[in-house]
């Protein structure tokens, strides 16, 4: 393989192999555009429009046929099969279509209708498997560009100018690689490319910044319910902080092959298993895919996979297993290297060029790999107790799997179109205002809460069998509050929050409080915070009712600014708040806090929970009220910066 770079930054790679059955061409743009959020699906919309423009323009080149070229696109990569004699026309056509991209409203309207129809029918675009989309969403979250789930609304929000801007921002020569695979020598090929693309002007490319995905702490199950009982599929995996070229990459490939071989040995005839460590310029993931499974064998296969992953982190594979895996890898990659489309795509995607090693180079890569290396890498990088599992099949099978493997004995259920099925029964006429009013009425009356001026509360914070802090909180409702964290008789830190700001005080020195923490603490400024959601910028929806632990509960969800969602569960009989689930998404990933409210006690006529069990990403803390006094004198200077 030879590579050259033109003056405009365009990289061109040429690969010649007489064993190629045909020629192949691939173009790859190196960018990550970030989270589209309300315009999720923008990348796909742009690529579809680009392909449609290329298809429309091919009529200007009489020797070219769209079908014969077999043009395809995956993400930010385009590949096709060029004929040697047509190479000058093909390069000219591609260059014109890409460098002078112009999109009219009619083309976008047609593409937009097609995209919406696909989402309605299958929950994903035609080029994406719904299970793959759901798996990426579970691994990376909707706040990450890899985890977005487009819908009809987000596609409707995409405007013509959004697509034009996207193209002119990212489709530039200085972040593009062209790879051309040919089965015969063609000295004019380089000149053809340079002539066609040489006038393409370079511009600055936005720097991609991708947040690191969250690392899960529990195994979680998502289930796509279907009536199919004969040909079921599943995926399981976790994210990794791994990039191409990692020194362990080929050890990981061998490890994946050993896992696949062991799983395949227990699979029934016809069933398929794939295991791989996938990586790109930003991050990696470990994935197991099983398909063509029967209903009776699905749970067995998933459980065996879980057991095997744990085993691989603890035990050495045999020397024979490793030797067999290495030979399989060499043979499989040898077959890939005979496929010019595969080679062109790998060469164009510079992050994957290490996959184009010759047989001798691959053998050299494996020369120093031992079974001890395989176990070491498995122990360091596999997360057998922190997996996302996505499966499809009858609902009862999903529930059985949830009870067997999910740490919360539950599953998140999705429709065939990839929409989450909330486990709540409709409650016509039920409003959030009614639920909140009933709650405060049960706790002493709305007006009494609104009239409450101040409070002083002492709470014991227990974790792992001991007291971590004693927290004394002084509040002047609607003005400010201060929480003092005391350990071993010494105040370690204070959090101070007012309507205008939040800060920390440690050893009499004021420190900055992050905007995120301030937003989390600010609701405590209100004695009846559910009655002040307008000030807190929260929007409510009633999800319905749910029956659990012998009680019927009303369920309300509040959407706050800053990607914060809180789901509240109120007992239908007593109207008391039983549980809340707070989910926050940000640069560090997703944070989930579950609060269980118990042992309600009345203080001066108003009722509060005296025990709160708080679980954050699997870590449990108990907050136990030791003392609460209402309408006490509070020094307002406490809330001022000194």
C-alpha positions in Angstrom: 0.0 0.0 0.0 1.3 3.4 -0.9 -0.1 6.7 0.4 0.3 10.3 -0.7 -1.1 13.6 0.5 -2.1 16.4 -1.9 -1.5 20.0 -1.2 -5.1 20.5 0.0 -4.6 17.8 2.7 -6.4 15.0 0.9 -4.8 11.6 1.6 -4.8 9.0 -1.2 -3.9 5.4 -0.7 -3.3 2.9 -3.6 -3.4 -0.9 -3.0 -2.7 -3.3 -5.9 -3.3 -7.0 -5.7 -3.7 -9.3 -8.8 -5.9 -11.6 -6.7 -8.7 -9.0 -6.3 -11.7 -10.1 -8.3 -12.6 -6.4 -9.1 -11.6 -2.9 -8.1 -12.9 -0.9 -5.2 -12.9 2.7 -4.0 -13.7 4.1 -0.6 -13.8 7.6 0.8 -13.8 8.3 4.6 -14.2 11.6 6.5 -12.7 11.7 9.9 -15.1 13.6 12.2 -17.5 13.1 15.1 -20.1 15.8 14.9 -21.3 15.7 18.5 -24.8 15.1 19.9 -27.6 16.3 17.5 -30.2 16.1 20.4 -33.4 17.7 19.0 -32.1 17.0 15.4 -31.0 13.4 16.0 -30.5 11.7 12.6 -28.7 14.7 11.0 -25.7 12.6 10.0 -27.9 10.0 8.3 -29.9 12.7 6.6 -26.8 14.4 5.2 -25.4 11.1 3.8 -28.7 10.1 2.2 -29.0 13.5 0.5 -25.4 13.3 -0.6 -26.0 9.8 -2.2 -29.2 11.1 -3.8 -27.3 14.0 -5.3 -24.6 11.7 -6.7 -27.3 9.4 -8.1 -29.0 12.4 -9.8 -25.8 13.7 -11.2 -24.6 10.4 -12.7 -26.9 11.0 -15.7 -24.3 13.6 -16.9 -21.8 10.8 -17.3 -23.3 8.4 -20.0 -20.7 5.6 -19.4 -21.6 5.3 -15.7 -24.5 3.2 -14.2 -25.6 3.7 -10.6 -26.5 0.0 -10.1 -23.3 -1.3 -11.6 -21.2 0.8 -9.2 -22.9 -0.7 -6.1 -22.6 2.6 -4.1 -23.0 2.1 -0.4 -22.5 4.2 2.7 -21.9 3.4 6.4 -21.7 6.4 8.7 -19.1 8.7 7.3 -17.7 6.3 4.7 -18.7 5.8 1.0 -17.6 2.8 -1.1 -18.2 1.7 -4.7 -16.8 -0.7 -7.4 -15.2 1.3 -10.2 -14.3 -0.1 -13.5 -10.7 0.7 -14.6 -11.8 2.1 -17.9 -14.3 4.4 -16.3 -11.9 5.7 -13.5 -11.5 9.3 -14.9 -15.3 9.8 -15.2 -15.9 8.2 -11.8 -13.4 10.5 -10.1 -14.8 13.6 -11.8 -18.4 12.6 -10.9 -17.5 12.0 -7.2 -15.5 15.2 -7.0 -18.3 17.3 -8.5 -20.9 15.8 -6.3 -18.9 16.2 -3.1 -17.1 19.5 -3.6 -20.1 21.4 -5.1 -22.8 19.8 -2.9 -26.0 21.7 -3.3 -29.3 20.4 -1.9 -32.7 21.4 -3.1 -35.9 21.3 -1.0 -37.5 18.7 -3.2 -34.7 16.2 -2.6 -34.7 16.8 1.1 -38.5 16.5 1.3 -38.4 13.0 -0.4 -35.6 11.8 1.8 -37.2 13.1 5.0 -40.5 11.3 4.2 -38.5 8.1 3.7 -36.6 8.4 7.0 -39.8 9.1 9.0 -41.5 6.1 7.4 -38.6 3.8 8.4 -38.7 5.1 11.9 -42.4 4.4 12.2 -42.1 0.9 10.8 -38.9 -0.3 12.5 -37.7 2.3 15.0 -34.4 2.7 13.0 -33.3 3.7 9.6 -33.1 1.0 6.9 -29.2 0.8 7.2 -29.2 0.2 10.9 -30.4 -2.8 12.9 -32.8 -1.8 15.6 -31.0 -4.0 18.1 -27.7 -2.4 17.3 -29.2 1.1 17.8 -30.7 0.1 21.1 -27.4 -1.5 22.3 -25.4 1.6 21.4 -28.0 3.7 23.3 -27.8 1.5 26.3 -24.0 1.6 26.3 -23.4 5.3 25.5 -26.7 7.1 26.5 -28.7 9.6 24.4 -26.3 12.3 25.5 -23.5 10.7 23.5 -23.2 10.9 19.7 -23.0 7.1 19.5 -26.1 6.6 21.5 -28.7 8.9 19.9 -32.0 7.5 18.9 -33.7 9.5 16.2 -37.5 9.8 16.1 -40.1 11.4 13.8 -39.9 14.7 15.8 -36.1 15.0 15.6 -36.1 14.3 11.8 -38.9 16.9 11.4 -36.6 19.4 13.1 -33.8 19.0 10.5 -33.9 21.9 8.1 -32.4 22.2 4.6 -29.8 24.6 5.9 -28.7 22.2 8.7 -27.7 19.6 6.1 -25.9 22.2 3.9 -24.0 23.5 7.0 -23.1 20.0 8.1 -21.6 19.2 4.7 -19.5 22.4 4.4 -18.3 21.9 8.0 -17.1 18.3 7.9 -16.8 17.2 4.3 -13.4 18.7 3.5 -10.2 17.4 1.8 -8.0 17.9 4.9 -10.0 15.3 6.9 -10.7 12.9 4.0 -9.0 9.8 2.9 -9.5 8.1 -0.4 -8.4 4.4 -0.9 -8.3 2.8 -4.3 -7.9 -1.0 -4.6 -6.9 -2.3 -8.1 -6.2 -5.7 -9.6 -4.0 -4.3 -12.3 -1.4 -1.6 -12.6 -2.8 1.7 -13.6 -0.2 4.5 -13.7 -2.8 7.1 -14.5 -4.9 6.4 -11.4 -3.1 8.9 -9.2 -3.4 11.6 -11.9 -7.1 10.9 -12.2 -7.6 11.4 -8.5 -5.4 14.6 -8.3 -7.1 16.1 -11.4 -10.6 15.5 -10.0 -10.0 16.5 -6.4 -7.0 18.8 -6.6 -9.1 22.0 -6.7 -11.1 21.0 -3.6 -10.2 23.7 -1.1 -9.1 23.0 2.5 -10.7 24.7 5.4 -10.4 24.4 9.2 -12.2 21.3 10.6 -13.9 21.6 13.9 -12.1 19.6 16.6 -14.0 16.6 17.7 -14.6 16.3 21.4 -16.3 13.2 22.6 -17.1 12.7 26.3 -16.0 9.5 27.9 -19.0 7.1 28.2 -20.1 6.0 31.7 -18.7 2.7 33.0 -21.6 0.6 34.3 -21.6 -0.9 37.8 -24.4 -3.5 37.3 -25.6 -5.9 34.6 -28.8 -4.5 33.1 -31.3 -6.1 30.7 -33.2 -4.5 27.9 -35.8 -6.6 26.1 -37.5 -6.1 22.7 -40.8 -8.0 22.9 -41.8 -10.0 19.9 -43.9 -13.1 19.0 -40.9 -14.9 17.4 -40.0 -18.0 19.3 -37.7 -19.7 16.7 -35.0 -17.3 15.6 -34.1 -15.1 18.6 -31.1 -12.8 18.9 -29.2 -11.1 21.8 -26.2 -8.8 22.3 -24.2 -8.2 25.4 -21.3 -6.0 26.0 -19.7 -3.0 27.8 -17.8 0.1 26.8 -14.0 0.3 27.0 -11.5 3.1 27.1 -9.7 1.5 24.2 -8.4 2.9 20.9 -6.9 1.4 17.7 -3.2 0.6 18.0 -3.5 -0.3 21.7 -0.7 -2.6 22.6 -3.3 -5.2 23.7 -5.3 -5.1 20.5 -4.2 -8.4 19.0 -4.4 -10.1 22.4 -8.0 -8.9 22.6 -8.6 -10.4 19.1 -7.2 -13.7 20.3 -9.3 -13.5 23.5 -12.5 -12.8 21.5 -11.8 -15.8 19.3 -11.3 -18.1 22.3 -14.6 -16.9 23.8 -16.4 -17.4 20.5 -15.0 -20.9 20.1 -16.1 -21.9 23.6 -19.6 -20.5 23.1 -19.9 -22.0 19.7 -19.1 -25.4 21.2 -22.3 -25.3 23.3 -24.5 -23.8 20.6 -27.0 -25.9 18.7 -26.6 -26.4 15.0 -27.6 -23.4 13.0 -27.1 -20.9 15.8 -24.5 -18.2 15.3 -22.2 -16.4 17.7 -19.9 -13.4 17.1 -17.5 -12.0 19.6 -15.3 -8.9 19.1 -13.6 -5.9 20.6 -14.5 -3.0 18.5 -12.7 0.4 18.6 -12.4 3.6 16.7 -10.4 6.8 17.2 -12.4 7.7 20.3 -13.2 4.6 22.3 -14.0 0.9 22.2 -16.5 -1.7 23.3 -16.7 -5.4 23.8 -19.6 -7.2 22.1 -21.1 -10.7 22.0 -23.8 -11.3 19.4 -25.9 -14.4 19.3 -28.5 -15.1 16.6 -30.8 -17.8 15.3 -31.5 -19.2 18.8 -34.6 -21.0 19.9 -36.7 -19.8 22.8 -35.6 -22.7 25.0 -31.9 -22.2 24.3 -31.8 -18.4 24.7 -31.5 -18.2 28.4 -29.0 -21.1 28.5 -26.8 -19.4 26.0 -26.8 -16.0 27.8 -26.1 -17.6 31.2 -23.3 -19.7 29.7 -21.8 -16.5 28.2 -22.0 -14.7 31.6 -20.3 -17.7 33.3 -17.6 -17.9 30.6 -16.7 -14.2 30.9 -16.2 -14.6 34.6 -14.1 -17.7 34.0 -11.9 -15.9 31.5 -10.9 -13.3 34.1 -9.9 -16.0 36.6 -8.4 -19.0 34.6 -5.7 -19.5 32.0 -6.8 -20.8 28.6 -4.9 -23.7 27.3 -1.9 -23.3 24.9 -3.8 -25.3 22.3 -6.8 -23.0 22.6 -4.6 -20.0 22.0 -2.8 -21.6 19.1 -6.1 -22.5 17.5 -7.4 -19.0 18.0 -4.3 -17.4 16.4 -4.6 -19.7 13.3 -8.3 -18.9 12.9 -7.6 -15.1 13.1 -4.8 -15.4 10.5 -7.0 -17.4 8.2 -10.1 -15.1 8.6 -8.0 -12.0 8.0 -6.4 -13.6 5.0 -9.9 -14.1 3.5 -10.8 -10.5 4.3 -7.7 -9.3 2.5 -8.9 -10.9 -0.7 -12.0 -8.7 -0.6 -11.1 -5.3 -2.2 -14.1 -3.5 -0.7 -13.0 -4.6 2.8 -9.4 -3.5 2.1 -10.5 -0.1 0.6 -12.7 0.6 3.6 -10.0 -0.3 6.1 -7.4 1.7 4.2 -9.7 4.8 4.0 -10.5 4.5 7.7 -7.0 5.2 8.9 -7.9 4.0 12.4 -8.4 0.4 11.0 -5.2 0.2 8.8 -3.6 -2.1 11.3 -6.1 -4.7 10.1 -4.3 -4.8 6.8 -1.3 -6.7 8.0 0.2 -9.5 5.9 0.2 -13.1 7.2 3.9 -12.8 8.3 3.2 -9.4 10.0 0.2 -11.0 11.9 2.3 -13.9 13.0 4.9 -11.5 14.3 2.2 -9.7 16.2 1.3 -13.0 17.9 4.8 -14.2 18.5 5.1 -12.9 22.0 1.5 -13.5 23.1 1.1 -16.2 25.8 -1.9 -17.6 27.7 -0.8 -15.5 30.6 -1.1 -12.4 28.5 -4.7 -13.4 27.5 -5.7 -13.9 31.1 -4.1 -10.7 32.1 -5.9 -8.7 29.5 -9.2 -10.5 30.3 -8.8 -9.7 33.9 -8.0 -6.0 33.2 -10.5 -5.2 30.5 -13.5 -7.6 30.7 -16.4 -6.5 32.9 -18.5 -9.7 33.5 -20.5 -8.1 36.2 -21.2 -4.8 34.4 -22.8 -5.7 31.1 -25.6 -4.3 29.0 -27.7 -7.1 27.6 -30.3 -6.6 24.9 -32.5 -9.5 23.7 -35.6 -10.1 21.7 -38.4 -12.6 22.0 -41.6 -13.3 24.0 -42.2 -11.1 27.0 -42.2 -14.0 29.5 -38.8 -15.1 28.4 -37.5 -11.6 29.0 -39.0 -11.5 32.5 -37.4 -14.9 33.3 -34.0 -13.5 32.1 -34.5 -10.4 34.1 -35.1 -12.4 37.3 -32.1 -14.6 36.6 -29.4 -12.1 35.6 -30.4 -8.5 36.2 -29.1 -7.0 39.4 -32.4 -5.3 40.1 -34.4 -8.3 39.1 -36.0 -6.3 36.4 -35.9 -5.5 32.7 -36.5 -2.5 30.5 -39.1 -3.5 27.8 -39.1 -2.0 24.3 -41.4 -2.4 21.3 -40.2 -3.8 18.0 -39.8 -0.1 16.9 -37.4 0.5 19.8 -39.7 2.5 22.1 -39.5 2.0 25.8 -42.6 0.5 27.3 -43.3 2.1 30.6 -44.6 -0.4 33.2 -47.5 1.9 34.2 -51.3 1.6 33.8 -53.2 4.5 32.4 -55.0 6.7 34.9 -57.4 8.9 33.0 -58.1 12.3 34.6 -55.2 12.0 37.0 -53.1 15.2 37.1 -49.8 16.0 38.7 -51.3 18.9 40.6 -53.9 16.6 42.2 -51.1 14.2 43.3 -48.9 17.0 44.7 -51.8 18.6 46.5 -52.8 15.3 48.0 -49.3 14.7 49.2 -48.9 18.0 51.0 -52.5 17.7 52.4 -51.5 14.3 53.9 -48.4 15.9 55.4 -50.0 18.8 57.2 -51.6 21.0 54.5 -50.3 23.1 51.6 -50.7 26.4 53.3 -48.8 25.2 56.4 -45.8 24.2 54.2 -46.0 27.5 52.3 -46.1 29.4 55.6 -43.1 27.6 57.1 -40.3 30.1 57.6 -37.3 28.1 58.8 -36.0 24.8 60.1 -33.0 23.2 61.7 -32.5 19.5 61.0 -29.8 17.1 62.2 -29.3 14.0 60.0 -27.0 11.1 60.5 -25.4 9.8 57.2 -24.7 6.1 57.5 -22.8 4.0 55.0 -21.1 0.6 55.1 -22.1 -0.1 58.7 -20.9 3.2 60.2 -21.7 6.9 60.4 -19.8 9.0 57.8 -21.2 12.4 58.7 -23.6 14.1 60.9 -25.2 16.9 58.8 -26.9 19.9 60.4 -29.0 21.9 57.9 -30.3 25.4 58.7 -32.9 26.7 56.2 -34.7 30.0 55.7 -37.2 28.9 53.1 -37.1 31.0 50.0 -33.9 32.7 51.1 -31.1 30.2 51.7 -29.7 27.2 53.5 -26.5 25.9 54.9 -25.6 22.3 55.5 -22.6 21.5 57.8 -20.9 18.1 57.5 -19.4 17.1 60.8 -17.1 14.0 61.4 -15.5 13.1 64.7 -16.7 16.4 66.3 -15.2 18.6 63.5 -17.0 20.4 60.7 -15.4 19.3 57.5 -17.3 21.3 55.0 -20.4 23.5 54.5 -22.7 23.8 51.5 -24.3 27.2 51.2 -27.2 27.8 48.7 -29.2 30.9 48.1 -31.6 32.0 45.4 -28.7 33.7 43.6 -25.7 31.3 44.1 -24.1 28.3 45.7 -20.7 28.0 47.3 -18.8 25.7 49.7 -17.1 26.8 52.9 -14.1 24.7 54.1 -11.9 25.8 57.0 -13.4 29.3 56.7 -12.4 29.5 53.1 -15.1 29.9 50.4 -14.8 27.6 47.3 -16.7 27.5 44.1 -19.7 25.2 43.8 -20.3 23.7 40.4 -23.4 24.8 38.5 -24.5 21.2 38.3 -24.3 20.8 42.1 -26.1 24.1 42.6 -29.0 23.0 40.4 -29.2 19.7 42.3 -29.3 21.5 45.7 -31.5 24.5 44.8 -34.9 22.7 45.1 -34.3 22.4 48.9 -34.8 26.1 49.2 -38.6 25.4 49.1 -40.4 23.6 51.9 -43.0 22.4 49.3 -40.7 22.1 46.2 -43.4 20.3 44.1 -45.4 23.5 44.3 -42.6 25.6 42.8 -41.7 23.7 39.7 -42.1 26.8 37.5 -39.3 28.5 39.4 -37.2 25.3 39.2 -38.0 25.0 35.5 -39.6 21.6 35.7 -42.2 20.1 33.4 -44.4 17.3 34.7 -46.2 14.4 33.2 -48.4 11.7 34.9 -47.2 8.3 33.8 -50.1 6.5 35.4 -50.2 3.9 38.2 -48.1 0.9 39.1 -48.8 -2.0 41.5 -45.8 -3.2 43.5 -45.1 -4.7 46.9 -48.9 -4.9 47.5 -49.5 -1.2 47.0 -50.8 0.9 44.1 -48.7 4.0 43.4 -49.3 7.1 41.4 -46.2 7.9 39.2 -45.2 11.4 38.1 -42.2 12.3 36.0 -40.5 15.7 36.1 -38.2 16.9 33.3 -35.8 19.6 34.5 -33.2 21.7 32.5 -29.7 20.2 32.3 -30.8 16.7 31.3 -32.2 15.9 34.7 -35.3 13.6 35.0 -37.0 12.7 38.3 -39.6 10.0 38.6 -41.8 10.1 41.8 -43.9 7.3 43.3 -46.8 8.2 45.7 -48.8 5.7 47.6 -52.4 5.8 46.3 -54.0 5.3 49.7 -51.8 7.5 52.0 -50.7 9.9 49.3 -47.2 9.8 50.8 -44.1 9.9 48.6 -42.5 6.4 48.7 -39.7 6.6 46.2 -38.0 8.9 43.7 -35.5 8.0 40.9 -33.3 10.9 39.7 -31.3 10.5 36.5 -28.7 13.0 35.4 -26.8 12.8 32.1 -23.6 14.7 31.5 -20.0 14.6 30.4 -19.1 11.9 33.0 -22.0 9.7 31.8 -25.3 8.9 33.4 -25.9 9.1 37.2 -28.9 7.4 38.7 -30.0 8.0 42.3 -32.9 6.1 44.0 -34.3 7.5 47.2 -36.6 5.3 49.3 -38.6 7.4 51.8 -39.7 5.7 55.0 -40.7 6.2 58.7 -42.7 9.4 58.3 -42.8 11.5 61.5 -44.7 14.6 62.4 -42.8 17.7 63.7 -45.0 20.6 64.9 -47.9 19.5 62.7 -45.9 18.9 59.5 -44.9 15.4 58.4 -41.5 14.4 56.8 -39.8 11.1 56.1 -37.3 10.4 58.9 -35.3 7.7 57.1 -34.2 8.0 53.4 -32.3 5.2 51.8 -30.3 6.6 49.0 -28.7 4.4 46.3 -26.4 6.0 43.7 -25.0 3.8 41.0 -25.1 0.8 43.4 -23.7 2.6 46.4 -26.0 2.8 49.4 -26.3 5.6 52.1 -28.9 6.0 54.8 -30.0 9.4 55.9 -31.6 9.2 59.4 -33.3 12.3 60.9 -32.2 12.6 64.6 -33.7 16.0 65.2 -36.0 18.5 63.4 -37.2 21.9 64.7 -39.4 24.2 62.7 -39.7 28.0 62.7 -36.5 28.4 64.7 -34.3 31.6 64.6 -31.7 31.4 61.8 -28.9 33.9 61.4 -29.2 35.2 57.8 -25.5 36.0 57.8 -24.9 32.3 57.5 -25.8 32.5 53.9 -23.4 35.4 53.0 -19.9 35.1 51.7 -17.6 36.3 54.5 
